Amino acid sequence: MNPVRRPRSRAQPATPGRTPRYVEVADTLAQSIAGGDYPVGATLPSEMELCGRFGVSRFTARAALASLQRQGFLTRRPRVGSVVVARDPQAKYSVLAHSTADLLRFSAATDIHPVKSGDVKADAALAGELGCAVGEPWIRVSTYRTTPETGRAASWTDFYLRPEHRDIVARIGTRRGPVHALIEQGHGGPVQRVEQQIEACVLPARIARVLGVRAGSPALRAVYRLFCKGDGGRFYAAVSLYPAGRFHLAQTLTRES
């Protein structure tokens, strides 16, 4: 006798507008952690055990655990499993900015993970955002950053590099450190000026999945234009998204005389 199939195929994508199944599983586990069912130091059920408990595929179980890791609830260790490291992770990345060096320090303390890269030409919307000409060529490198201690995702950044910076694309993420340092080494010297624009936004689904939060969650959106010394006024740009509660920027402004 053939086994009875479940009404909804595990291979089918989630219904538009419905919370992805891995997010539901992650939320249930997070509630169990917060409630003390899995105290700090405890090991969560394995992927196969989660498959049986929630009736999901191993891919979904793995995605749920990865989401909890990005949120700072657990760390995943080879031959050990998923170990709880926090009941209610509230860690923020704080930057007290008095200078460009302070503002750029955040990127030096986190690990960067490239997702994809490719050539783009600025349409009207992108040109207005970056302050460049329509049709201007850029190399876009999409990345996210994590904390070295927990692997928790802290932010998403799209870097917009000049075509002459193509040689550094393959080096992004190969070791800890800011992208601007790679540019400084071979293109125009140190960053001397940073222009930034900050606004509130909501996270699109594709980025929310990587950061381990719900689509439409509130976030801080920052557009940076960085100018290097001796680069003839040319710049590169970064557009960063910071989920609510994961980044704190404090600046001191002095009144001009």
C-alpha positions as CSV (number, residue, x, y, z in Angstrom):
1,M,0.0,0.0,0.0
2,N,1.3,3.4,-0.9
3,P,1.9,5.9,1.9
4,V,-0.6,8.7,2.2
5,R,0.9,12.0,0.8
6,R,0.7,15.2,2.7
7,P,-1.7,17.7,1.2
8,R,1.0,20.3,0.6
9,S,4.2,19.3,-1.2
10,R,7.4,20.2,0.7
11,A,9.0,21.1,-2.6
12,Q,6.4,23.8,-3.4
13,P,7.2,27.4,-2.6
14,A,5.3,29.1,0.1
15,T,2.0,30.7,-0.9
16,P,2.5,34.4,-1.7
17,G,1.8,36.5,1.4
18,R,2.1,33.6,3.7
19,T,4.9,33.2,6.2
20,P,7.6,30.8,4.9
21,R,7.5,27.5,6.7
22,Y,11.1,27.8,7.9
23,V,10.3,31.1,9.6
24,E,7.4,29.4,11.4
25,V,9.7,26.6,12.6
26,A,12.3,29.2,13.7
27,D,9.8,31.2,15.6
28,T,8.5,28.2,17.4
29,L,12.0,27.2,18.4
30,A,12.8,30.8,19.5
31,Q,9.8,30.8,21.7
32,S,10.9,27.5,23.3
33,I,14.4,28.9,23.9
34,A,12.9,32.1,25.4
35,G,10.6,30.0,27.6
36,G,13.5,28.0,29.0
37,D,12.7,24.7,27.2
38,Y,16.2,24.9,25.7
39,P,18.4,26.8,28.2
40,V,21.7,28.4,27.3
41,G,24.2,25.6,26.7
42,A,21.6,23.1,25.6
43,T,21.6,21.5,22.2
44,L,18.6,21.8,19.9
45,P,17.2,18.7,18.1
46,S,19.0,17.7,15.0
47,E,17.8,18.5,11.5
48,M,16.3,15.0,11.1
49,E,14.5,15.3,14.5
50,L,13.1,18.6,13.5
51,C,11.9,17.1,10.2
52,G,9.9,14.5,12.1
53,R,8.6,17.0,14.7
54,F,7.4,19.6,12.3
55,G,6.8,17.5,9.2
56,V,9.2,19.5,7.0
57,S,12.0,18.8,4.7
58,R,15.6,18.7,5.8
59,F,16.2,21.9,3.7
60,T,13.5,23.7,5.7
61,A,14.9,22.5,9.0
62,R,18.4,23.6,8.0
63,A,17.0,27.0,7.0
64,A,15.2,27.4,10.3
65,L,18.4,26.7,12.3
66,A,20.4,29.0,10.1
67,S,17.8,31.8,10.8
68,L,18.2,31.3,14.5
69,Q,21.9,31.4,14.2
70,R,21.8,34.7,12.3
71,Q,19.5,36.1,15.0
72,G,22.0,35.2,17.7
73,F,20.1,32.4,19.5
74,L,22.6,29.7,18.8
75,T,25.9,28.6,17.3
76,R,26.3,25.5,15.1
77,R,29.3,23.3,15.9
78,P,30.6,20.3,13.8
79,R,29.9,17.0,15.5
80,V,28.1,18.8,18.4
81,G,25.0,20.4,16.8
82,S,23.1,23.6,17.4
83,V,24.0,25.0,20.8
84,V,21.9,27.7,22.4
85,V,24.0,30.8,23.3
86,A,21.2,33.3,24.2
87,R,17.6,33.2,25.3
88,D,16.8,36.7,24.1
89,P,19.7,38.1,22.0
90,Q,19.8,41.9,22.1
91,A,23.3,42.5,20.9
92,K,23.7,45.7,18.9
93,Y,26.6,47.0,16.9
94,S,27.3,50.5,18.3
95,V,29.4,53.2,16.6
96,L,30.1,56.5,18.2
97,A,31.1,58.7,15.2
98,H,33.3,61.8,15.5
99,S,35.2,61.2,12.2
100,T,35.2,59.1,9.1
101,A,37.4,56.6,10.9
102,D,34.8,56.1,13.6
103,L,32.0,55.7,11.0
104,L,33.9,53.1,9.1
105,R,35.0,51.1,12.2
106,F,31.9,49.0,12.2
107,S,32.8,47.2,9.0
108,A,36.3,46.3,10.4
109,A,34.8,44.3,13.3
110,T,32.5,42.0,11.3
111,D,32.8,39.3,8.7
112,I,31.6,40.0,5.2
113,H,29.9,37.4,3.0
114,P,29.5,38.1,-0.7
115,V,26.2,36.9,-2.2
116,K,26.5,37.9,-5.8
117,S,28.1,40.5,-8.1
118,G,27.5,41.9,-11.5
119,D,27.7,45.0,-13.8
120,V,24.9,47.5,-13.7
121,K,24.2,50.8,-15.4
122,A,22.6,53.4,-13.2
123,D,18.9,54.0,-14.1
124,A,17.2,57.2,-13.0
125,A,16.4,55.8,-9.6
126,L,19.9,54.5,-8.9
127,A,21.5,57.7,-10.3
128,G,19.4,59.8,-8.0
129,E,20.3,57.7,-5.0
130,L,24.1,57.6,-5.7
131,G,24.4,61.1,-7.1
132,C,25.8,60.0,-10.4
133,A,24.8,60.3,-14.1
134,V,22.1,58.1,-15.7
135,G,23.8,55.3,-17.6
136,E,27.0,55.4,-15.5
137,P,28.5,51.9,-15.2
138,W,29.0,50.3,-11.8
139,I,30.0,46.9,-10.3
140,R,27.4,45.9,-7.7
141,V,28.5,43.5,-5.0
142,S,25.8,42.3,-2.7
143,T,26.9,41.1,0.7
144,Y,25.8,40.6,4.3
145,R,27.8,40.9,7.5
146,T,27.9,38.7,10.6
147,T,29.5,39.0,14.0
148,P,32.5,36.7,14.5
149,E,31.3,35.6,18.0
150,T,27.8,34.2,17.1
151,G,27.5,34.3,13.3
152,R,24.5,36.6,13.7
153,A,23.7,38.6,10.6
154,A,24.1,42.3,11.3
155,S,23.4,44.0,8.0
156,W,23.0,43.8,4.2
157,T,25.1,46.0,2.0
158,D,25.2,46.5,-1.8
159,F,28.5,48.0,-2.8
160,Y,28.7,50.0,-5.9
161,L,32.3,50.0,-7.2
162,R,33.8,51.8,-10.2
163,P,34.9,49.7,-13.2
164,E,38.5,50.4,-12.3
165,H,37.9,48.6,-8.9
166,R,37.1,45.3,-10.6
167,D,40.3,43.7,-9.4
168,I,39.2,43.8,-5.8
169,V,35.8,42.1,-6.3
170,A,37.2,38.6,-5.9
171,R,39.0,39.7,-2.7
172,I,35.9,40.8,-0.9
173,G,35.1,38.4,1.9
174,T,38.4,36.5,1.8
175,R,39.4,37.9,5.1
176,R,38.0,40.2,7.8
177,G,38.2,43.9,7.1
178,P,36.4,46.8,5.4
179,V,36.0,47.0,1.6
180,H,37.2,50.6,1.7
181,A,40.7,49.3,2.8
182,L,41.0,47.2,-0.4
183,I,40.2,50.3,-2.5
184,E,42.6,52.5,-0.5
185,Q,45.5,50.1,-1.1
186,G,45.4,50.5,-4.9
187,H,43.1,53.3,-5.8
188,G,43.6,56.9,-4.6
189,G,44.7,56.6,-1.0
190,P,42.6,56.8,2.2
191,V,39.0,57.8,2.5
192,Q,38.8,61.4,3.4
193,R,35.1,62.2,3.2
194,V,31.9,60.2,3.7
195,E,28.5,61.5,2.7
196,Q,25.6,59.6,4.2
197,Q,21.8,59.7,3.8
198,I,19.7,57.7,6.4
199,E,16.0,56.8,6.3
200,A,13.6,54.3,7.7
201,C,12.4,51.4,5.5
202,V,11.1,47.9,5.5
203,L,13.1,44.9,4.5
204,P,12.3,43.2,1.2
205,A,11.7,39.4,1.4
206,R,14.9,38.3,-0.3
207,I,17.1,40.3,2.2
208,A,14.9,39.5,5.2
209,R,15.5,35.8,4.6
210,V,19.3,36.2,4.7
211,L,19.1,38.4,7.8
212,G,16.8,36.0,9.6
213,V,13.9,38.3,10.1
214,R,10.4,38.6,8.7
215,A,9.8,40.3,5.3
216,G,8.5,43.8,5.9
217,S,10.3,44.2,9.2
218,P,11.5,47.7,10.0
219,A,15.1,48.6,9.2
220,L,17.5,51.5,8.9
221,R,18.6,52.2,5.4
222,A,21.9,54.2,4.8
223,V,23.4,55.3,1.6
224,Y,27.1,56.2,1.8
225,R,29.3,57.9,-0.8
226,L,33.0,57.6,0.1
227,F,35.7,59.8,-1.5
228,C,39.3,58.9,-1.5
229,K,42.2,61.3,-1.4
230,G,43.8,61.9,-4.8
231,D,41.0,60.2,-6.7
232,G,39.9,63.2,-8.7
233,G,36.6,63.6,-7.0
234,R,35.4,60.1,-7.9
235,F,33.8,58.0,-5.3
236,Y,32.3,54.6,-4.6
237,A,29.1,53.9,-2.8
238,A,27.4,51.5,-0.4
239,V,23.7,51.0,0.4
240,S,23.3,49.3,3.7
241,L,20.2,47.9,5.5
242,Y,20.3,47.4,9.3
243,P,17.4,45.4,10.9
244,A,15.7,47.1,13.8
245,G,17.6,46.5,17.0
246,R,20.9,45.4,15.5
247,F,22.8,48.6,14.9
248,H,23.2,51.8,16.9
249,L,24.9,54.9,15.5
250,A,25.7,57.9,17.8
251,Q,27.1,61.1,16.4
252,T,28.3,64.2,18.1
253,L,27.7,67.4,16.1
254,T,29.3,70.8,17.1
255,R,27.7,74.1,16.2
256,E,29.8,76.2,13.8
257,S,31.1,79.4,15.1
